[in-house]
Amino acid sequence: MPAFPVPSRFPLAPHELWRGIRSNARSDILGGSLLLAATVAALILANSPAAPWYESVRDFTFGIPELHLELSVGAWAADGLLAIFFFVVGLELKEEFVTGRLRDPRQAALPIAAAVGGVAVPALIFVMINANSGADVLRGWAIPTATDIAFAVAVIAVVGKFLPPALRVFLLTLAIIDDLIAITIIATFYTETISFPWLALALLPLAGFALLAQKGVRAWWILLPLAIAVWVCIHTAGVHATVAGVLLGFVVPVVPTERARVRSGSDESGEPLYDGMAPHFADRWGVVATLFAVPIFAFFAAGVTIGGIDGLRSALVDPITIGIIVGLVAGKPIGILVTTFLLSRLPALRLDETLRWPDLVGMSFVAGIGFTVSLLVGELAYGSSSVADEHVKIGVLLGSFLAAVIGGVILARRNARARRAQLLG
């Protein structure tokens, strides 16, 4: 009797399976889809008979009181899991400044300036709308200034297949600078009191982490305890703990050296190619941020109890909600487009020749998708589970949704036109 090969239950080798998972996890569409799914699930649970269960899980506290680490599950997600996201942001920021798009000041000047305009105008609009609401309300001025990279890039990935690649580069550069500004705002304006001894103590594990990274150490069981120690010290010092993630990302070397490098493949002649430690860590931890950290944060942060039509009506007449929606939907595109237009008139600064203004209009609306950082700033400004925070969530969700729809429709039409031109050409 002939022997027939028995089909394997898992046709792919483990390393090939993991490579496929990592490849899919880096997909812009997947990242945005997971965020959307987590948000929808949170909204459904918070406004259903399961709301008491959802709130009890979100508000369940645990930790180490002696280190000021007895936090709710929602706070652990915002302070802990988002630190992973900001670690990846720090790695990518450093990579862009050292070897990427931000290395050439002339090339990066327009999207950098556009990012600044896209932060300043929404903040100004929020302050103008809430000028008579008191100092406590004005603490939320930074809520509509953020751009959510995952959602924004996912929209372009879905509707902009035939749009110029330079448009995605412009958006990525803008969003990266936006993140850097957001990190600075959180550290500067949303830190109440700072314990300088704990902040100084954080330098010790940070220096150890930096030294090991410079030596090319990649063992998680060595680096992770040091990273956690930095996070604990920063958190106990009173600075928002996501800053720890950025600091850790900034100390990882970008350029490969003899000691700190990771083989990434071979060139045409068979010679090995190497990446630096920053791209390697961004590749590995970016998967964790995309599949785990950011969706879980969104799940616990977006669960706003709307309270039916009356609750929605109450939120929509609140100047806080209005300021956020107008800031995201109108302030972002106005700030980005006006700044880009004015500076592109200068002889030394020119837009990429493949970009057209209708493309930039659509992209600027997409940049109004605030979400992750906007929700975080809202919690820092008004406190978790307060009425103001509930209205912040409604404003962020509605504003981001409207910005995504408007920008998506514009870019979809531009994409259809570009597709027809490509087929005819």
DOLUMFI-815793 format. One record per residue (C-alpha): x, y, z; chain; residue in one letter. Coordinates in pm, 1 decimal, always signed. Example, Ala and Ser with C-alpha at 12.3 -4.5 7.8 and 13.67 -1.06 7.14 Angstrom:
2
+----------+----------+----------+---+---+
:        x :        y :        z : c : r :
+----------+----------+----------+---+---+
:  +1230.0 :   -450.0 :   +780.0 : A : A :
:  +1367.0 :   -106.0 :   +714.0 : A : S :
+----------+----------+----------+---+---+
***
This chain:
425
+----------+----------+----------+---+---+
:        x :        y :        z : c : r :
+----------+----------+----------+---+---+
:     +0.0 :     +0.0 :     +0.0 : A : M :
:   +156.3 :   +328.7 :   -106.6 : A : P :
:   +237.4 :   +576.4 :   +161.0 : A : A :
:    +71.9 :   +908.8 :   +119.1 : A : F :
:   +204.6 :  +1221.4 :   +289.1 : A : P :
:     -5.1 :  +1320.0 :   +585.7 : A : V :
:   -106.2 :  +1685.2 :   +553.3 : A : P :
:    +39.7 :  +1893.2 :   +831.1 : A : S :
:   -201.9 :  +2069.5 :  +1058.9 : A : R :
:    +20.4 :  +2374.7 :  +1037.0 : A : F :
:   +162.8 :  +2396.9 :   +682.6 : A : P :
:   +390.5 :  +2687.1 :   +771.8 : A : L :
:   +697.2 :  +2660.1 :   +988.5 : A : A :
:   +667.8 :  +2861.1 :  +1312.3 : A : P :
:   +918.4 :  +3124.2 :  +1199.0 : A : H :
:   +735.0 :  +3163.6 :   +866.5 : A : E :
:   +402.0 :  +3190.9 :  +1045.2 : A : L :
:   +541.5 :  +3460.3 :  +1276.9 : A : W :
:   +689.7 :  +3645.3 :   +979.7 : A : R :
:   +346.3 :  +3649.0 :   +816.2 : A : G :
:   +180.6 :  +3774.2 :  +1134.7 : A : I :
:   +435.2 :  +4054.4 :  +1165.5 : A : R :
:   +389.2 :  +4148.9 :   +801.1 : A : S :
:    +11.5 :  +4169.9 :   +839.7 : A : N :
:    +40.3 :  +4351.8 :  +1172.8 : A : A :
:   +242.2 :  +4625.1 :  +1002.6 : A : R :
:    -45.8 :  +4676.4 :   +758.6 : A : S :
:   -196.7 :  +5022.8 :   +785.5 : A : D :
:   -542.3 :  +4878.9 :   +721.7 : A : I :
:   -516.4 :  +4620.2 :   +999.8 : A : L :
:   -406.2 :  +4877.2 :  +1256.6 : A : G :
:   -697.6 :  +5105.5 :  +1174.7 : A : G :
:   -943.0 :  +4813.9 :  +1164.3 : A : S :
:   -843.9 :  +4691.8 :  +1511.6 : A : L :
:   -879.4 :  +5043.3 :  +1652.0 : A : L :
:  -1222.4 :  +5076.7 :  +1492.6 : A : L :
:  -1334.6 :  +4735.1 :  +1618.6 : A : A :
:  -1219.6 :  +4813.7 :  +1975.1 : A : A :
:  -1397.4 :  +5149.8 :  +1965.2 : A : T :
:  -1725.2 :  +5006.1 :  +1836.5 : A : V :
:  -1712.9 :  +4724.4 :  +2094.2 : A : A :
:  -1656.5 :  +4975.8 :  +2376.1 : A : A :
:  -1945.8 :  +5195.2 :  +2261.8 : A : L :
:  -2181.3 :  +4897.7 :  +2233.9 : A : I :
:  -2089.3 :  +4763.1 :  +2578.1 : A : L :
:  -2107.5 :  +5103.9 :  +2747.8 : A : A :
:  -2458.8 :  +5162.5 :  +2612.2 : A : N :
:  -2601.5 :  +4813.0 :  +2663.3 : A : S :
:  -2717.1 :  +4601.1 :  +2958.7 : A : P :
:  -2352.2 :  +4489.6 :  +2984.3 : A : A :
:  -2246.8 :  +4843.1 :  +3086.1 : A : A :
:  -2209.3 :  +4758.3 :  +3459.5 : A : P :
:  -1976.2 :  +4470.4 :  +3371.9 : A : W :
:  -1773.1 :  +4689.8 :  +3133.0 : A : Y :
:  -1740.7 :  +4968.6 :  +3390.6 : A : E :
:  -1649.1 :  +4727.6 :  +3670.3 : A : S :
:  -1367.6 :  +4580.6 :  +3460.2 : A : V :
:  -1245.6 :  +4924.3 :  +3348.0 : A : R :
:  -1251.7 :  +5065.5 :  +3704.0 : A : D :
:  -1108.2 :  +4760.8 :  +3883.4 : A : F :
:   -790.5 :  +4870.8 :  +4061.7 : A : T :
:   -474.5 :  +4678.0 :  +4140.6 : A : F :
:   -103.1 :  +4743.1 :  +4176.8 : A : G :
:   +153.3 :  +4862.4 :  +4432.4 : A : I :
:    +22.5 :  +5151.9 :  +4647.0 : A : P :
:   +367.7 :  +5229.8 :  +4790.0 : A : E :
:   +487.8 :  +5330.0 :  +4442.5 : A : L :
:   +164.6 :  +5513.0 :  +4355.5 : A : H :
:    +89.9 :  +5227.9 :  +4118.1 : A : L :
:   -251.2 :  +5119.0 :  +4242.9 : A : E :
:   -432.4 :  +5201.9 :  +3920.0 : A : L :
:   -756.4 :  +5104.7 :  +3750.1 : A : S :
:   -748.3 :  +4876.3 :  +3447.3 : A : V :
:   -830.2 :  +5178.2 :  +3230.1 : A : G :
:   -543.8 :  +5376.6 :  +3383.2 : A : A :
:   -303.0 :  +5085.1 :  +3335.6 : A : W :
:   -404.3 :  +5083.4 :  +2967.7 : A : A :
:   -348.9 :  +5459.5 :  +2933.9 : A : A :
:    -28.9 :  +5482.3 :  +3137.8 : A : D :
:   +121.4 :  +5139.2 :  +3076.9 : A : G :
:    +15.9 :  +5000.4 :  +2741.3 : A : L :
:    +35.9 :  +5338.1 :  +2567.2 : A : L :
:   +398.2 :  +5358.3 :  +2683.6 : A : A :
:   +464.2 :  +5072.6 :  +2438.9 : A : I :
:   +300.2 :  +5274.0 :  +2161.8 : A : F :
:   +507.6 :  +5581.3 :  +2248.6 : A : F :
:   +822.4 :  +5367.1 :  +2265.8 : A : F :
:   +760.5 :  +5274.7 :  +1901.9 : A : V :
:   +686.2 :  +5641.5 :  +1825.5 : A : V :
:  +1017.3 :  +5738.9 :  +1986.7 : A : G :
:  +1205.2 :  +5480.6 :  +1780.1 : A : L :
:  +1042.0 :  +5598.0 :  +1457.5 : A : E :
:  +1098.2 :  +5964.2 :  +1541.1 : A : L :
:  +1468.7 :  +5908.3 :  +1600.2 : A : K :
:  +1496.3 :  +5701.6 :  +1283.1 : A : E :
:  +1330.8 :  +5977.5 :  +1080.7 : A : E :
:  +1560.7 :  +6244.7 :  +1224.7 : A : F :
:  +1878.1 :  +6040.1 :  +1174.6 : A : V :
:  +1826.6 :  +5861.9 :   +842.2 : A : T :
:  +1473.9 :  +5935.8 :   +720.9 : A : G :
:  +1248.4 :  +6209.7 :   +590.1 : A : R :
:  +1330.2 :  +6458.1 :   +864.5 : A : L :
:  +1705.9 :  +6444.0 :   +802.8 : A : R :
:  +1688.5 :  +6697.3 :   +519.3 : A : D :
:  +1548.9 :  +7023.7 :   +662.2 : A : P :
:  +1438.3 :  +7152.8 :   +322.3 : A : R :
:  +1245.5 :  +6837.6 :   +241.8 : A : Q :
:  +1087.3 :  +6818.4 :   +584.9 : A : A :
:  +1016.0 :  +7190.3 :   +630.5 : A : A :
:   +669.0 :  +7198.8 :   +473.7 : A : L :
:   +514.0 :  +6900.5 :   +654.6 : A : P :
:   +679.9 :  +7011.0 :   +980.3 : A : I :
:   +533.0 :  +7359.8 :   +944.5 : A : A :
:   +199.1 :  +7208.1 :   +843.8 : A : A :
:   +202.8 :  +7000.2 :  +1162.7 : A : A :
:   +262.2 :  +7312.4 :  +1372.1 : A : V :
:    -23.2 :  +7492.2 :  +1194.8 : A : G :
:   -241.6 :  +7185.1 :  +1241.5 : A : G :
:   -178.0 :  +7203.3 :  +1617.1 : A : V :
:   -204.0 :  +7579.1 :  +1667.1 : A : A :
:   -530.6 :  +7650.1 :  +1481.2 : A : V :
:   -744.5 :  +7376.3 :  +1648.1 : A : P :
:   -613.5 :  +7485.3 :  +1989.0 : A : A :
:   -700.5 :  +7846.9 :  +1909.8 : A : L :
:  -1050.8 :  +7748.6 :  +1793.6 : A : I :
:  -1111.9 :  +7549.0 :  +2112.5 : A : F :
:   -999.4 :  +7843.5 :  +2328.0 : A : V :
:  -1217.7 :  +8088.2 :  +2133.9 : A : M :
:  -1528.0 :  +7869.5 :  +2168.6 : A : I :
:  -1465.4 :  +7809.7 :  +2539.8 : A : N :
:  -1329.2 :  +8154.8 :  +2626.1 : A : A :
:  -1611.9 :  +8226.6 :  +2872.7 : A : N :
:  -1623.2 :  +7877.3 :  +3025.3 : A : S :
:  -1354.7 :  +7919.9 :  +3289.6 : A : G :
:   -996.4 :  +7806.6 :  +3341.8 : A : A :
:  -1092.6 :  +7448.5 :  +3425.6 : A : D :
:  -1258.3 :  +7401.9 :  +3086.2 : A : V :
:   -968.8 :  +7566.9 :  +2902.9 : A : L :
:   -742.3 :  +7288.3 :  +3030.3 : A : R :
:   -870.6 :  +7088.0 :  +2733.4 : A : G :
:   -720.7 :  +7321.2 :  +2471.9 : A : W :
:   -483.8 :  +7050.4 :  +2344.3 : A : A :
:   -751.2 :  +6783.3 :  +2285.4 : A : I :
:   -824.3 :  +6866.0 :  +1918.1 : A : P :
:   -456.9 :  +6913.2 :  +1824.2 : A : T :
:   -363.9 :  +6546.0 :  +1775.8 : A : A :
:   -353.4 :  +6327.6 :  +1464.5 : A : T :
:   -396.8 :  +5952.2 :  +1505.8 : A : D :
:   -134.3 :  +5792.4 :  +1280.5 : A : I :
:   -297.9 :  +5447.9 :  +1271.2 : A : A :
:   -644.0 :  +5569.4 :  +1171.0 : A : F :
:   -524.6 :  +5843.5 :   +934.9 : A : A :
:   -281.9 :  +5624.7 :   +741.5 : A : V :
:   -540.7 :  +5343.6 :   +731.8 : A : A :
:   -788.7 :  +5574.0 :   +554.6 : A : V :
:   -533.5 :  +5660.1 :   +286.7 : A : I :
:   -440.5 :  +5292.2 :   +252.6 : A : A :
:   -806.6 :  +5202.7 :   +190.5 : A : V :
:   -908.8 :  +5481.8 :    -47.8 : A : V :
:   -578.8 :  +5607.1 :   -191.1 : A : G :
:   -412.5 :  +5318.1 :   -371.3 : A : K :
:   -352.8 :  +5524.7 :   -687.3 : A : F :
:   -271.3 :  +5854.1 :   -517.4 : A : L :
:    +88.4 :  +5985.5 :   -527.3 : A : P :
:   +316.3 :  +5812.7 :   -272.6 : A : P :
:   +436.5 :  +6158.6 :   -171.9 : A : A :
:    +94.4 :  +6221.7 :    -14.3 : A : L :
:   +141.7 :  +5937.6 :   +234.9 : A : R :
:   +496.5 :  +6058.8 :   +306.5 : A : V :
:   +361.5 :  +6410.2 :   +372.8 : A : F :
:    +95.2 :  +6272.8 :   +609.9 : A : L :
:   +342.0 :  +6046.5 :   +792.1 : A : L :
:   +591.1 :  +6328.8 :   +843.2 : A : T :
:   +313.8 :  +6558.8 :   +961.3 : A : L :
:   +178.0 :  +6294.3 :  +1200.5 : A : A :
:   +524.1 :  +6215.2 :  +1339.6 : A : I :
:   +587.9 :  +6582.4 :  +1421.2 : A : I :
:   +233.3 :  +6602.5 :  +1558.7 : A : D :
:   +320.6 :  +6316.4 :  +1796.9 : A : D :
:   +639.2 :  +6492.9 :  +1904.4 : A : L :
:   +440.1 :  +6808.3 :  +1981.0 : A : I :
:   +179.2 :  +6602.0 :  +2167.7 : A : A :
:   +449.2 :  +6439.2 :  +2381.4 : A : I :
:   +590.6 :  +6783.3 :  +2464.7 : A : T :
:   +243.9 :  +6915.9 :  +2551.8 : A : I :
:   +168.7 :  +6621.3 :  +2780.7 : A : I :
:   +502.7 :  +6653.5 :  +2960.8 : A : A :
:   +479.2 :  +7033.0 :  +2991.2 : A : T :
:   +113.8 :  +7122.3 :  +3046.7 : A : F :
:    -41.0 :  +6808.4 :  +3197.1 : A : Y :
:   +211.6 :  +6734.7 :  +3468.5 : A : T :
:    +88.3 :  +6872.3 :  +3803.0 : A : E :
:   +386.7 :  +6824.6 :  +4034.0 : A : T :
:   +725.9 :  +6672.1 :  +3962.6 : A : I :
:   +934.8 :  +6473.4 :  +4211.9 : A : S :
:  +1286.8 :  +6549.9 :  +4094.1 : A : F :
:  +1453.1 :  +6276.3 :  +4304.0 : A : P :
:  +1242.0 :  +6010.9 :  +4128.3 : A : W :
:  +1310.7 :  +6179.7 :  +3795.2 : A : L :
:  +1685.3 :  +6170.1 :  +3864.3 : A : A :
:  +1655.9 :  +5806.5 :  +3971.0 : A : L :
:  +1501.3 :  +5725.5 :  +3631.9 : A : A :
:  +1831.2 :  +5821.4 :  +3467.8 : A : L :
:  +2005.4 :  +5514.9 :  +3612.4 : A : L :
:  +1798.1 :  +5241.1 :  +3441.5 : A : P :
:  +1767.5 :  +5464.5 :  +3134.0 : A : L :
:  +2147.2 :  +5485.9 :  +3110.9 : A : A :
:  +2172.2 :  +5109.1 :  +3156.3 : A : G :
:  +1916.3 :  +5052.4 :  +2881.2 : A : F :
:  +2102.4 :  +5293.0 :  +2648.8 : A : A :
:  +2441.0 :  +5128.9 :  +2719.5 : A : L :
:  +2309.2 :  +4778.2 :  +2649.1 : A : L :
:  +2134.4 :  +4895.5 :  +2331.1 : A : A :
:  +2459.7 :  +5057.3 :  +2212.8 : A : Q :
:  +2632.4 :  +4721.9 :  +2271.8 : A : K :
:  +2373.3 :  +4543.3 :  +2061.1 : A : G :
:  +2197.6 :  +4356.9 :  +2342.8 : A : V :
:  +1851.4 :  +4240.7 :  +2230.5 : A : R :
:  +1755.5 :  +3996.3 :  +2509.1 : A : A :
:  +1412.8 :  +4103.7 :  +2636.0 : A : W :
:  +1472.7 :  +3952.0 :  +2979.6 : A : W :
:  +1760.7 :  +4197.8 :  +3027.1 : A : I :
:  +1614.4 :  +4510.2 :  +2865.3 : A : L :
:  +1253.1 :  +4480.7 :  +2980.0 : A : L :
:  +1324.7 :  +4506.9 :  +3357.9 : A : P :
:  +1528.2 :  +4822.0 :  +3291.6 : A : L :
:  +1247.5 :  +4966.7 :  +3078.0 : A : A :
:   +992.0 :  +4890.8 :  +3349.4 : A : I :
:  +1218.2 :  +5056.5 :  +3607.6 : A : A :
:  +1234.2 :  +5371.6 :  +3392.6 : A : V :
:   +855.2 :  +5364.6 :  +3356.1 : A : W :
:   +799.5 :  +5325.7 :  +3733.4 : A : V :
:  +1037.6 :  +5611.8 :  +3817.5 : A : C :
:   +883.7 :  +5846.4 :  +3558.9 : A : I :
:   +531.1 :  +5760.5 :  +3674.5 : A : H :
:   +616.8 :  +5805.0 :  +4043.6 : A : T :
:   +787.9 :  +6136.2 :  +3961.8 : A : A :
:   +449.5 :  +6269.6 :  +3849.8 : A : G :
:   +529.1 :  +6290.2 :  +3476.4 : A : V :
:   +289.5 :  +6101.7 :  +3250.6 : A : H :
:   +443.5 :  +5759.3 :  +3209.1 : A : A :
:   +410.6 :  +5754.0 :  +2828.9 : A : T :
:   +707.7 :  +5995.6 :  +2827.1 : A : V :
:   +916.6 :  +5702.1 :  +2952.2 : A : A :
:   +841.5 :  +5516.5 :  +2629.7 : A : G :
:   +964.7 :  +5807.8 :  +2419.1 : A : V :
:  +1285.8 :  +5845.8 :  +2621.9 : A : L :
:  +1360.2 :  +5474.8 :  +2587.6 : A : L :
:  +1302.6 :  +5496.8 :  +2211.3 : A : G :
:  +1533.3 :  +5796.3 :  +2178.1 : A : F :
:  +1834.1 :  +5619.5 :  +2333.9 : A : V :
:  +1830.3 :  +5324.2 :  +2091.7 : A : V :
:  +2088.3 :  +5359.6 :  +1809.9 : A : P :
:  +1956.6 :  +5391.2 :  +1454.8 : A : V :
:  +2268.7 :  +5342.7 :  +1241.0 : A : V :
:  +2407.3 :  +4985.1 :  +1244.4 : A : P :
:  +2753.1 :  +4940.9 :  +1393.3 : A : T :
:  +2981.2 :  +4641.4 :  +1436.8 : A : E :
:  +2836.4 :  +4582.9 :  +1784.0 : A : R :
:  +2476.5 :  +4703.6 :  +1745.9 : A : A :
:  +2321.9 :  +4565.0 :  +1429.7 : A : R :
:  +2068.5 :  +4308.9 :  +1313.8 : A : V :
:  +2097.0 :  +4121.6 :   +987.0 : A : R :
:  +1802.5 :  +4208.1 :   +761.9 : A : S :
:  +1890.8 :  +4020.1 :   +442.5 : A : G :
:  +2143.3 :  +4012.8 :   +159.8 : A : S :
:  +2215.1 :  +4232.1 :   -139.9 : A : D :
:  +2236.5 :  +4111.2 :   -501.8 : A : E :
:  +2593.1 :  +3989.7 :   -454.7 : A : S :
:  +2506.0 :  +3793.1 :   -141.6 : A : G :
:  +2665.5 :  +4036.6 :    +99.4 : A : E :
:  +2472.2 :  +4065.1 :   +427.4 : A : P :
:  +2260.0 :  +4374.7 :   +494.0 : A : L :
:  +2212.8 :  +4510.0 :   +845.4 : A : Y :
:  +1960.7 :  +4727.4 :  +1027.6 : A : D :
:  +2028.6 :  +4932.8 :  +1334.6 : A : G :
:  +1871.1 :  +4852.3 :  +1668.7 : A : M :
:  +1596.4 :  +5116.0 :  +1637.8 : A : A :
:  +1443.0 :  +4974.4 :  +1317.2 : A : P :
:  +1467.1 :  +4624.5 :  +1465.6 : A : H :
:  +1290.1 :  +4719.4 :  +1789.1 : A : F :
:  +1030.7 :  +4923.7 :  +1600.6 : A : A :
:   +956.5 :  +4620.0 :  +1385.4 : A : D :
:   +919.2 :  +4387.1 :  +1684.0 : A : R :
:   +737.0 :  +4617.6 :  +1926.8 : A : W :
:   +527.5 :  +4779.2 :  +1654.8 : A : G :
:   +344.3 :  +4446.6 :  +1630.5 : A : V :
:   +272.1 :  +4453.6 :  +2004.1 : A : V :
:   +148.9 :  +4812.9 :  +1983.9 : A : A :
:    -73.8 :  +4743.6 :  +1681.5 : A : T :
:   -224.7 :  +4413.2 :  +1791.1 : A : L :
:   -239.5 :  +4466.8 :  +2165.0 : A : F :
:   -154.1 :  +4800.0 :  +2329.2 : A : A :
:   -346.1 :  +5056.6 :  +2124.0 : A : V :
:   -666.1 :  +4850.9 :  +2069.3 : A : P :
:   -690.8 :  +4771.6 :  +2442.3 : A : I :
:   -639.8 :  +5138.9 :  +2528.8 : A : F :
:   -912.7 :  +5231.0 :  +2279.0 : A : A :
:  -1143.8 :  +4965.8 :  +2424.1 : A : F :
:  -1124.0 :  +5114.5 :  +2773.7 : A : F :
:  -1097.6 :  +5480.5 :  +2667.5 : A : A :
:  -1380.5 :  +5501.2 :  +2411.3 : A : A :
:  -1655.9 :  +5346.3 :  +2623.8 : A : G :
:  -1867.1 :  +5657.7 :  +2668.9 : A : V :
:  -2224.3 :  +5630.1 :  +2799.1 : A : T :
:  -2418.3 :  +5849.3 :  +2558.9 : A : I :
:  -2746.4 :  +5841.1 :  +2752.4 : A : G :
:  -2977.0 :  +5824.5 :  +2453.8 : A : G :
:  -3097.6 :  +6125.1 :  +2254.7 : A : I :
:  -3107.5 :  +6349.8 :  +2561.3 : A : D :
:  -2750.5 :  +6261.8 :  +2654.2 : A : G :
:  -2628.1 :  +6321.0 :  +2298.9 : A : L :
:  -2815.3 :  +6651.7 :  +2282.8 : A : R :
:  -2662.2 :  +6759.3 :  +2612.8 : A : S :
:  -2312.7 :  +6677.2 :  +2486.3 : A : A :
:  -2361.2 :  +6853.0 :  +2154.2 : A : L :
:  -2453.7 :  +7184.4 :  +2316.7 : A : V :
:  -2153.6 :  +7169.4 :  +2552.2 : A : D :
:  -1882.6 :  +7415.1 :  +2435.8 : A : P :
:  -1621.4 :  +7148.8 :  +2516.2 : A : I :
:  -1774.1 :  +6907.8 :  +2262.6 : A : T :
:  -1829.0 :  +7184.3 :  +2006.4 : A : I :
:  -1472.0 :  +7308.5 :  +2043.7 : A : G :
:  -1331.8 :  +6960.3 :  +1988.4 : A : I :
:  -1547.2 :  +6883.1 :  +1684.1 : A : I :
:  -1483.8 :  +7219.9 :  +1516.6 : A : V :
:  -1114.8 :  +7198.5 :  +1604.3 : A : G :
:  -1072.2 :  +6854.0 :  +1448.6 : A : L :
:  -1298.2 :  +6896.7 :  +1144.3 : A : V :
:  -1221.7 :  +7260.7 :  +1055.6 : A : A :
:   -917.8 :  +7365.8 :  +1257.6 : A : G :
:   -689.6 :  +7085.5 :  +1142.5 : A : K :
:   -741.0 :  +7134.0 :   +766.2 : A : P :
:   -732.9 :  +7514.3 :   +795.6 : A : I :
:   -408.7 :  +7510.3 :   +992.9 : A : G :
:   -241.2 :  +7255.1 :   +765.5 : A : I :
:   -352.2 :  +7405.9 :   +433.8 : A : L :
:   -294.8 :  +7773.0 :   +516.9 : A : V :
:    +52.6 :  +7702.8 :   +655.4 : A : T :
:   +145.0 :  +7486.2 :   +357.7 : A : T :
:    +13.4 :  +7740.8 :   +107.7 : A : F :
:   +195.3 :  +8035.5 :   +262.7 : A : L :
:   +529.5 :  +7859.5 :   +299.9 : A : L :
:   +514.3 :  +7694.8 :    -42.4 : A : S :
:   +523.6 :  +8047.5 :   -189.4 : A : R :
:   +882.4 :  +8078.6 :    -67.8 : A : L :
:  +1140.9 :  +7997.4 :   -338.6 : A : P :
:  +1336.7 :  +7760.1 :   -113.7 : A : A :
:  +1030.0 :  +7553.0 :    -19.2 : A : L :
:   +833.7 :  +7367.3 :   -284.8 : A : R :
:   +574.8 :  +7094.0 :   -271.9 : A : L :
:   +654.5 :  +6761.4 :   -431.4 : A : D :
:   +569.8 :  +6800.1 :   -798.5 : A : E :
:   +338.0 :  +6495.6 :   -790.9 : A : T :
:   +110.3 :  +6650.3 :   -525.2 : A : L :
:   -201.9 :  +6846.8 :   -613.5 : A : R :
:   -395.3 :  +7076.1 :   -384.2 : A : W :
:   -714.9 :  +6863.6 :   -389.5 : A : P :
:   -501.4 :  +6572.4 :   -263.6 : A : D :
:   -371.0 :  +6789.3 :    +19.9 : A : L :
:   -723.9 :  +6905.9 :   +104.9 : A : V :
:   -837.3 :  +6546.2 :   +149.1 : A : G :
:   -524.5 :  +6457.5 :   +344.8 : A : M :
:   -567.9 :  +6758.1 :   +575.8 : A : S :
:   -919.6 :  +6644.5 :   +668.7 : A : F :
:   -789.9 :  +6292.7 :   +735.8 : A : V :
:   -531.3 :  +6450.1 :   +969.3 : A : A :
:   -830.1 :  +6564.0 :  +1177.0 : A : G :
:   -875.0 :  +6208.4 :  +1305.0 : A : I :
:   -757.5 :  +6268.1 :  +1661.4 : A : G :
:   -865.8 :  +5964.0 :  +1859.5 : A : F :
:   -583.8 :  +5795.5 :  +2057.8 : A : T :
:   -386.2 :  +6096.3 :  +2182.5 : A : V :
:   -697.3 :  +6317.8 :  +2192.7 : A : S :
:   -870.6 :  +6072.7 :  +2427.1 : A : L :
:   -557.1 :  +6055.1 :  +2641.2 : A : L :
:   -529.4 :  +6434.7 :  +2667.5 : A : V :
:   -900.1 :  +6453.3 :  +2753.0 : A : G :
:   -849.5 :  +6219.6 :  +3049.7 : A : E :
:   -546.8 :  +6419.0 :  +3164.6 : A : L :
:   -734.4 :  +6748.9 :  +3132.1 : A : A :
:  -1063.5 :  +6662.2 :  +3303.7 : A : Y :
:  -1013.3 :  +6333.5 :  +3485.7 : A : G :
:  -1140.2 :  +5989.7 :  +3391.4 : A : S :
:  -1518.3 :  +5923.6 :  +3400.5 : A : S :
:  -1611.9 :  +6289.6 :  +3468.5 : A : S :
:  -1899.7 :  +6450.7 :  +3278.0 : A : V :
:  -1651.4 :  +6665.9 :  +3088.9 : A : A :
:  -1449.5 :  +6356.6 :  +2998.0 : A : D :
:  -1764.9 :  +6185.1 :  +2868.3 : A : E :
:  -1834.4 :  +6487.5 :  +2648.0 : A : H :
:  -1470.0 :  +6486.0 :  +2536.8 : A : V :
:  -1509.3 :  +6127.6 :  +2417.8 : A : K :
:  -1826.4 :  +6212.5 :  +2224.3 : A : I :
:  -1654.6 :  +6514.4 :  +2068.6 : A : G :
:  -1342.5 :  +6317.2 :  +1974.9 : A : V :
:  -1542.5 :  +6027.2 :  +1828.6 : A : L :
:  -1780.9 :  +6247.8 :  +1629.2 : A : L :
:  -1507.8 :  +6487.4 :  +1516.8 : A : G :
:  -1276.8 :  +6204.9 :  +1410.7 : A : S :
:  -1561.9 :  +6028.5 :  +1231.6 : A : F :
:  -1663.2 :  +6340.9 :  +1038.1 : A : L :
:  -1300.3 :  +6420.1 :   +949.2 : A : A :
:  -1248.8 :  +6062.4 :   +827.9 : A : A :
:  -1564.3 :  +6064.7 :   +615.7 : A : V :
:  -1498.6 :  +6405.7 :   +456.3 : A : I :
:  -1131.9 :  +6332.9 :   +391.4 : A : G :
:  -1207.2 :  +5978.4 :   +275.6 : A : G :
:  -1469.6 :  +6094.6 :    +23.8 : A : V :
:  -1237.3 :  +6359.7 :   -120.2 : A : I :
:   -945.6 :  +6118.4 :   -149.1 : A : L :
:  -1165.1 :  +5841.3 :   -291.5 : A : A :
:  -1274.5 :  +6071.7 :   -572.8 : A : R :
:   -917.5 :  +6179.0 :   -636.2 : A : R :
:   -813.0 :  +5814.2 :   -631.2 : A : N :
:  -1081.1 :  +5720.5 :   -888.9 : A : A :
:   -961.6 :  +6001.4 :  -1113.5 : A : R :
:   -597.3 :  +5892.0 :  -1076.7 : A : A :
:   -697.1 :  +5531.9 :  -1151.3 : A : R :
:   -877.0 :  +5634.1 :  -1472.2 : A : R :
:   -577.6 :  +5842.4 :  -1579.6 : A : A :
:   -344.4 :  +5548.6 :  -1516.3 : A : Q :
:   -562.4 :  +5309.9 :  -1716.7 : A : L :
:   -590.3 :  +5553.6 :  -2007.2 : A : L :
:   -220.1 :  +5630.0 :  -1993.9 : A : G :
+----------+----------+----------+---+---+
***
